[in-house]
Amino acid sequence: MIPDLVKSLTGANAELQKHCASAVFKCAVDKEIRDLVRKHSGLRPLHDLLQQNDNKALLA
């Protein structure tokens, strides 16, 4: 599941990116999930999403 979420973070569908980022956030309380996100190179896409001005709602 985590590889699919990370893959969708870099897709063209902005709504899907938002939902995947939210899912990663909600699951990140679990250390194993955080490790999987790192293992599947998910930190860069999350960072990039947060750097986009139109995604500031994700910070709330």
MOPAC internal coordinates of N, CA, C and O (Angstrom, degrees):
PM7 1SCF
backbone

  N    0.0000 0     0.00 0     0.00 0    0    0    0
  C    1.4377 1     0.00 0     0.00 0    1    0    0
  C    1.5332 1   111.72 1     0.00 0    2    1    0
  O    1.2310 1   120.04 1   136.38 1    3    2    1
  N    1.3156 1   117.54 1   -43.62 1    3    2    1
  C    1.4649 1   120.89 1  -179.34 1    5    3    2
  C    1.5269 1   111.52 1   -61.29 1    6    5    3
  O    1.2310 1   118.95 1   136.41 1    7    6    5
  N    1.3470 1   119.61 1   -43.59 1    7    6    5
  C    1.4654 1   118.05 1   177.38 1    9    7    6
  C    1.5314 1   112.52 1   -57.91 1   10    9    7
  O    1.2310 1   120.12 1   142.73 1   11   10    9
  N    1.3280 1   117.37 1   -37.27 1   11   10    9
  C    1.4646 1   120.68 1   178.87 1   13   11   10
  C    1.5263 1   111.40 1   -68.24 1   14   13   11
  O    1.2310 1   120.50 1   139.66 1   15   14   13
  N    1.3240 1   116.66 1   -40.34 1   15   14   13
  C    1.4653 1   119.95 1   177.59 1   17   15   14
  C    1.5245 1   110.56 1   -62.79 1   18   17   15
  O    1.2310 1   120.71 1   134.10 1   19   18   17
  N    1.3279 1   116.25 1   -45.90 1   19   18   17
  C    1.4674 1   120.46 1  -179.47 1   21   19   18
  C    1.5257 1   110.25 1   -63.34 1   22   21   19
  O    1.2310 1   120.20 1   137.81 1   23   22   21
  N    1.3162 1   117.23 1   -42.19 1   23   22   21
  C    1.4685 1   120.68 1   178.98 1   25   23   22
  C    1.5246 1   110.59 1   -60.58 1   26   25   23
  O    1.2310 1   120.56 1   139.20 1   27   26   25
  N    1.3234 1   116.53 1   -40.80 1   27   26   25
  C    1.4638 1   120.61 1  -178.71 1   29   27   26
  C    1.5252 1   112.45 1   -70.40 1   30   29   27
  O    1.2310 1   120.08 1   158.69 1   31   30   29
  N    1.3176 1   117.46 1   -21.31 1   31   30   29
  C    1.4627 1   120.57 1   177.44 1   33   31   30
  C    1.5212 1   111.88 1   -64.36 1   34   33   31
  O    1.2310 1   120.42 1   156.43 1   35   34   33
  N    1.3222 1   116.80 1   -23.57 1   35   34   33
  C    1.4637 1   120.68 1  -178.18 1   37   35   34
  C    1.5237 1   112.11 1  -104.55 1   38   37   35
  O    1.2310 1   120.16 1  -174.48 1   39   38   37
  N    1.3196 1   117.30 1     5.52 1   39   38   37
  C    1.4599 1   120.82 1  -179.79 1   41   39   38
  C    1.5219 1   112.17 1   -76.07 1   42   41   39
  O    1.2310 1   121.12 1    -0.24 1   43   42   41
  N    1.3240 1   115.46 1   179.76 1   43   42   41
  C    1.4606 1   121.78 1  -176.65 1   45   43   42
  C    1.5264 1   113.00 1   -87.17 1   46   45   43
  O    1.2310 1   119.73 1   164.68 1   47   46   45
  N    1.3104 1   118.12 1   -15.32 1   47   46   45
  C    1.4595 1   122.19 1  -175.85 1   49   47   46
  C    1.5319 1   109.86 1   -84.99 1   50   49   47
  O    1.2310 1   120.71 1   -73.96 1   51   50   49
  N    1.3242 1   116.25 1   106.04 1   51   50   49
  C    1.4669 1   121.24 1  -176.00 1   53   51   50
  C    1.5249 1   112.10 1   -64.09 1   54   53   51
  O    1.2310 1   120.23 1   142.95 1   55   54   53
  N    1.3144 1   117.17 1   -37.05 1   55   54   53
  C    1.4679 1   120.25 1   179.63 1   57   55   54
  C    1.5269 1   110.42 1   -65.53 1   58   57   55
  O    1.2310 1   120.43 1   138.17 1   59   58   57
  N    1.3280 1   116.78 1   -41.83 1   59   58   57
  C    1.4610 1   121.24 1   177.93 1   61   59   58
  C    1.5260 1   110.44 1   -65.25 1   62   61   59
  O    1.2310 1   120.26 1   139.46 1   63   62   61
  N    1.3214 1   117.11 1   -40.54 1   63   62   61
  C    1.4637 1   120.69 1   177.07 1   65   63   62
  C    1.5283 1   110.51 1   -57.89 1   66   65   63
  O    1.2310 1   120.77 1   135.75 1   67   66   65
  N    1.3284 1   116.13 1   -44.25 1   67   66   65
  C    1.4641 1   121.03 1  -179.62 1   69   67   66
  C    1.5256 1   110.99 1   -61.86 1   70   69   67
  O    1.2310 1   120.51 1   135.21 1   71   70   69
  N    1.3209 1   116.63 1   -44.79 1   71   70   69
  C    1.4640 1   119.92 1  -179.13 1   73   71   70
  C    1.5323 1   111.55 1   -67.61 1   74   73   71
  O    1.2310 1   120.50 1   142.14 1   75   74   73
  N    1.3190 1   116.65 1   -37.86 1   75   74   73
  C    1.4677 1   119.88 1   178.84 1   77   75   74
  C    1.5262 1   110.90 1   -68.00 1   78   77   75
  O    1.2310 1   120.33 1   139.13 1   79   78   77
  N    1.3221 1   116.97 1   -40.87 1   79   78   77
  C    1.4649 1   120.11 1   177.11 1   81   79   78
  C    1.5273 1   110.26 1   -62.09 1   82   81   79
  O    1.2310 1   120.65 1   139.60 1   83   82   81
  N    1.3103 1   116.36 1   -40.40 1   83   82   81
  C    1.4629 1   120.77 1   177.95 1   85   83   82
  C    1.5254 1   111.10 1   -64.58 1   86   85   83
  O    1.2310 1   120.26 1   138.65 1   87   86   85
  N    1.3187 1   117.12 1   -41.35 1   87   86   85
  C    1.4666 1   121.15 1   179.26 1   89   87   86
  C    1.5256 1   110.73 1   -64.21 1   90   89   87
  O    1.2310 1   120.46 1   137.18 1   91   90   89
  N    1.3270 1   116.73 1   -42.82 1   91   90   89
  C    1.4645 1   120.25 1   177.89 1   93   91   90
  C    1.5264 1   109.45 1   -61.71 1   94   93   91
  O    1.2310 1   120.39 1   135.88 1   95   94   93
  N    1.3179 1   116.87 1   -44.12 1   95   94   93
  C    1.4622 1   121.22 1   179.17 1   97   95   94
  C    1.5280 1   111.20 1   -58.45 1   98   97   95
  O    1.2310 1   120.62 1   133.06 1   99   98   97
  N    1.3195 1   116.42 1   -46.94 1   99   98   97
  C    1.4636 1   120.50 1  -177.10 1  101   99   98
  C    1.5271 1   112.17 1   -67.36 1  102  101   99
  O    1.2310 1   120.44 1   148.80 1  103  102  101
  N    1.3214 1   116.77 1   -31.20 1  103  102  101
  C    1.4707 1   120.53 1  -179.51 1  105  103  102
  C    1.5224 1   112.46 1   -86.09 1  106  105  103
  O    1.2310 1   120.36 1   166.57 1  107  106  105
  N    1.3165 1   116.92 1   -13.43 1  107  106  105
  C    1.4613 1   121.19 1  -172.32 1  109  107  106
  C    1.5221 1   114.12 1   -70.34 1  110  109  107
  O    1.2310 1   119.70 1   176.47 1  111  110  109
  N    1.3192 1   118.17 1    -3.53 1  111  110  109
  C    1.4638 1   119.12 1   175.08 1  113  111  110
  C    1.5267 1   110.48 1   -68.13 1  114  113  111
  O    1.2310 1   120.77 1   161.14 1  115  114  113
  N    1.3146 1   116.14 1   -18.86 1  115  114  113
  C    1.4635 1   122.91 1  -179.08 1  117  115  114
  C    1.5315 1   109.42 1   -94.15 1  118  117  115
  O    1.2310 1   120.26 1   -57.30 1  119  118  117
  N    1.3259 1   117.12 1   122.70 1  119  118  117
  C    1.4684 1   121.35 1  -178.46 1  121  119  118
  C    1.5180 1   111.95 1   -58.21 1  122  121  119
  O    1.2310 1   120.01 1   141.96 1  123  122  121
  N    1.3148 1   117.59 1   -38.04 1  123  122  121
  C    1.4621 1   120.82 1   179.87 1  125  123  122
  C    1.5340 1   110.74 1   -61.56 1  126  125  123
  O    1.2310 1   120.38 1   140.26 1  127  126  125
  N    1.3115 1   116.87 1   -39.74 1  127  126  125
  C    1.4656 1   120.97 1   178.29 1  129  127  126
  C    1.5222 1   110.03 1   -66.58 1  130  129  127
  O    1.2310 1   120.19 1   136.04 1  131  130  129
  N    1.3263 1   117.25 1   -43.96 1  131  130  129
  C    1.4697 1   119.98 1   177.90 1  133  131  130
  C    1.5170 1   110.55 1   -58.64 1  134  133  131
  O    1.2310 1   120.48 1   137.37 1  135  134  133
  N    1.3293 1   116.68 1   -42.63 1  135  134  133
  C    1.4634 1   120.65 1   178.56 1  137  135  134
  C    1.5277 1   111.16 1   -63.14 1  138  137  135
  O    1.2310 1   120.39 1   140.06 1  139  138  137
  N    1.3282 1   116.85 1   -39.94 1  139  138  137
  C    1.4673 1   120.40 1   178.85 1  141  139  138
  C    1.5276 1   111.57 1   -66.23 1  142  141  139
  O    1.2310 1   120.31 1   140.73 1  143  142  141
  N    1.3191 1   117.02 1   -39.27 1  143  142  141
  C    1.4692 1   120.20 1   177.67 1  145  143  142
  C    1.5249 1   109.35 1   -61.56 1  146  145  143
  O    1.2310 1   120.40 1   135.83 1  147  146  145
  N    1.3276 1   116.83 1   -44.17 1  147  146  145
  C    1.4744 1   120.13 1   177.06 1  149  147  146
  C    1.5230 1   111.02 1   -63.85 1  150  149  147
  O    1.2310 1   120.36 1   134.99 1  151  150  149
  N    1.3234 1   116.92 1   -45.01 1  151  150  149
  C    1.4645 1   121.90 1  -178.48 1  153  151  150
  C    1.5249 1   111.42 1   -58.32 1  154  153  151
  O    1.2310 1   120.68 1   143.86 1  155  154  153
  N    1.3238 1   116.30 1   -36.14 1  155  154  153
  C    1.4646 1   120.68 1  -177.35 1  157  155  154
  C    1.5302 1   112.03 1   -97.09 1  158  157  155
  O    1.2310 1   120.80 1  -158.78 1  159  158  157
  N    1.3265 1   116.07 1    21.22 1  159  158  157
  C    1.4722 1   123.32 1   174.75 1  161  159  158
  C    1.5202 1   112.77 1    58.16 1  162  161  159
  O    1.2310 1   120.53 1  -135.45 1  163  162  161
  N    1.3202 1   116.59 1    44.55 1  163  162  161
  C    1.4525 1   120.46 1  -177.95 1  165  163  162
  C    1.5119 1   115.67 1   -90.34 1  166  165  163
  O    1.2310 1   119.87 1   168.40 1  167  166  165
  N    1.3256 1   117.84 1   -11.60 1  167  166  165
  C    1.4610 1   118.90 1  -177.35 1  169  167  166
  C    1.5218 1   112.50 1   -69.79 1  170  169  167
  O    1.2310 1   119.97 1   138.87 1  171  170  169
  N    1.3163 1   117.66 1   -41.13 1  171  170  169
  C    1.4720 1   120.74 1  -179.35 1  173  171  170
  C    1.5312 1   111.29 1   -62.46 1  174  173  171
  O    1.2310 1   119.16 1   132.09 1  175  174  173
  N    1.3422 1   119.20 1   -47.91 1  175  174  173
  C    1.4671 1   117.72 1   178.22 1  177  175  174
  C    1.5320 1   112.92 1   -61.64 1  178  177  175
  O    1.2310 1   119.93 1   142.54 1  179  178  177
  N    1.3343 1   117.74 1   -37.46 1  179  178  177
  C    1.4631 1   120.01 1   177.02 1  181  179  178
  C    1.5275 1   110.52 1   -63.76 1  182  181  179
  O    1.2310 1   120.88 1   135.65 1  183  182  181
  N    1.3055 1   115.93 1   -44.35 1  183  182  181
  C    1.4666 1   120.99 1   177.99 1  185  183  182
  C    1.5226 1   110.47 1   -59.88 1  186  185  183
  O    1.2310 1   120.74 1   133.16 1  187  186  185
  N    1.3200 1   116.19 1   -46.84 1  187  186  185
  C    1.4630 1   120.50 1  -178.44 1  189  187  186
  C    1.5268 1   111.74 1   -62.12 1  190  189  187
  O    1.2310 1   120.37 1   140.76 1  191  190  189
  N    1.3249 1   116.89 1   -39.24 1  191  190  189
  C    1.4689 1   119.94 1   177.74 1  193  191  190
  C    1.5215 1   111.24 1   -61.96 1  194  193  191
  O    1.2310 1   120.60 1   138.99 1  195  194  193
  N    1.3122 1   116.45 1   -41.01 1  195  194  193
  C    1.4595 1   120.26 1  -178.10 1  197  195  194
  C    1.5197 1   112.68 1   -72.06 1  198  197  195
  O    1.2310 1   119.90 1   160.28 1  199  198  197
  N    1.3126 1   117.80 1   -19.72 1  199  198  197
  C    1.4578 1   121.50 1   179.34 1  201  199  198
  C    1.5248 1   112.50 1   -80.35 1  202  201  199
  O    1.2310 1   120.21 1   163.98 1  203  202  201
  N    1.3235 1   117.20 1   -16.02 1  203  202  201
  C    1.4646 1   121.10 1  -179.64 1  205  203  202
  C    1.5264 1   109.42 1   -78.86 1  206  205  203
  O    1.2310 1   120.66 1   -50.70 1  207  206  205
  N    1.3189 1   116.34 1   129.30 1  207  206  205
  C    1.4659 1   121.15 1  -176.59 1  209  207  206
  C    1.5221 1   113.27 1   -58.13 1  210  209  207
  O    1.2310 1   120.09 1   145.30 1  211  210  209
  N    1.3179 1   117.44 1   -34.70 1  211  210  209
  C    1.4623 1   119.78 1  -177.52 1  213  211  210
  C    1.5247 1   112.59 1   -77.80 1  214  213  211
  O    1.2310 1   119.68 1   177.64 1  215  214  213
  N    1.3176 1   118.22 1    -2.36 1  215  214  213
  C    1.4634 1   121.60 1   179.40 1  217  215  214
  C    1.5234 1   112.75 1  -107.59 1  218  217  215
  O    1.2310 1   119.69 1  -161.30 1  219  218  217
  N    1.2902 1   118.20 1    18.70 1  219  218  217
  C    1.4672 1   120.84 1  -177.93 1  221  219  218
  C    1.5254 1   111.88 1   -62.84 1  222  221  219
  O    1.2310 1   119.98 1   157.02 1  223  222  221
  N    1.3240 1   117.65 1   -22.98 1  223  222  221
  C    1.4700 1   120.29 1   177.71 1  225  223  222
  C    1.5249 1   111.03 1   -62.93 1  226  225  223
  O    1.2310 1   120.07 1   154.88 1  227  226  225
  N    1.3261 1   117.47 1   -25.12 1  227  226  225
  C    1.4601 1   120.71 1   178.61 1  229  227  226
  C    1.5256 1   111.69 1   -66.32 1  230  229  227
  O    1.2310 1   120.39 1   157.25 1  231  230  229
  N    1.3085 1   116.87 1   -22.75 1  231  230  229
  C    1.4601 1   120.48 1  -179.36 1  233  231  230
  C    1.5226 1   112.31 1   -76.71 1  234  233  231
  O    1.2310 1   120.43 1   158.95 1  235  234  233
  N    1.3132 1   116.78 1   -21.05 1  235  234  233
  C    1.4748 1   120.87 1  -176.30 1  237  235  234
  C    1.5053 1   112.48 1   -72.74 1  238  237  235
  O    1.2310 1   120.10 1   180.00 1  239  238  237

